[in-house]
Amino acid sequence: MHSPDLAPTGTLLTLDLRVAELNVRIEAPDNVLAVLEATMSVVPRCLPGAAPDITISVLPKDDVWEIRGLTGSLKVMAAQSALPQVGGAVVTSIMRDVAVIRNFKAMRATVIAKGDRALAMIGDDWESTITLAAHLHGRGWSYVGSDNALLDPLTLDVISVQKSLYVNSSAVAQFPANYRRAVEASPWYVTPQGISFYAVDPQAAGHRQTWSASAVLSGVVVIDGTMTERPSLESLESASLQSERFTRYGIDWGRIPAVDLRLGGFVDSCDLVEHWFESISA
């Protein structure tokens, strides 16, 4: 049984979302929409009858999935892809198209906030990034984006994208204890490569604060998986901030402190990140 937000369109169904003040329509088979409806359950829905500003179509063709968006943009995925992987590609397409219309920048980042100030965590070690965010959530921080966010480069406002956390099963043991209930209640998936992961709703962890509507980007932490006995932070030099990783966002990085984090234990790493974030706001 689908919710009232799902309506038939030929062989596809639709799900209408409200993202960054735009109406977004997703057209896809019901098995894809079931995943998207669950992983984006907190995202506001459009008013009934509202015309879409953006339409994302997910089409199964032969041995691939085709994901089509604004102005004919196309992403192709293997038919064997796990459904949350297809759903993740749809979310990325939504972020890209919303960014084009709103003159935002789409960020591949985990963004969390303390009050009205946001911290973006980027890098190749996504398991550690999500795990660190979960620990900070337990300390009173709130999510602005689990793995996608929208940035206004003029104001540095980060607009919330409320999506479930994709947590690799190998990282679950490092999650804070209060997330155990959330993990146990989460759907579990396996990719064709044998990688298993959960789609975790962070609200199920039981904290009163989970999502922020928006916050001002005030710091960036790069996490690339380097592990040490004790965590450490190192300020990024201007040359590093000119790399494609940073320049693609099109903002003045002189306005935002950025550091490289070498992880230790997650409790100690959280202590260090919180101390640094407080120091740059003093």
Secondary structure, 3 states (H helix, E strand, C coil): CCCCCEEEECCEEEEEEEECCEEEEEEECHHHHHHHHHHCCCCCECCCCCCCCEEEEEEEECCEEEEECHHHCEEEEECCCCHHHHHHHHHHHHHHHHHHHHCCEEECCEEEEECCEEEEEECCCHHHHHHHHHHHHCCCCEEEECCCEEECCCCCEEECECCCEEEEHHHHHHCCHHHHHHHHCCCEEECCCCCEEEEECHHHHCCCCCECCEEEEEEEEECCCCECCCCEEEECCCCHHHCHHHHCCCCCHHHCCEEEEEECCHHHHHHHHHHHHHHCCC
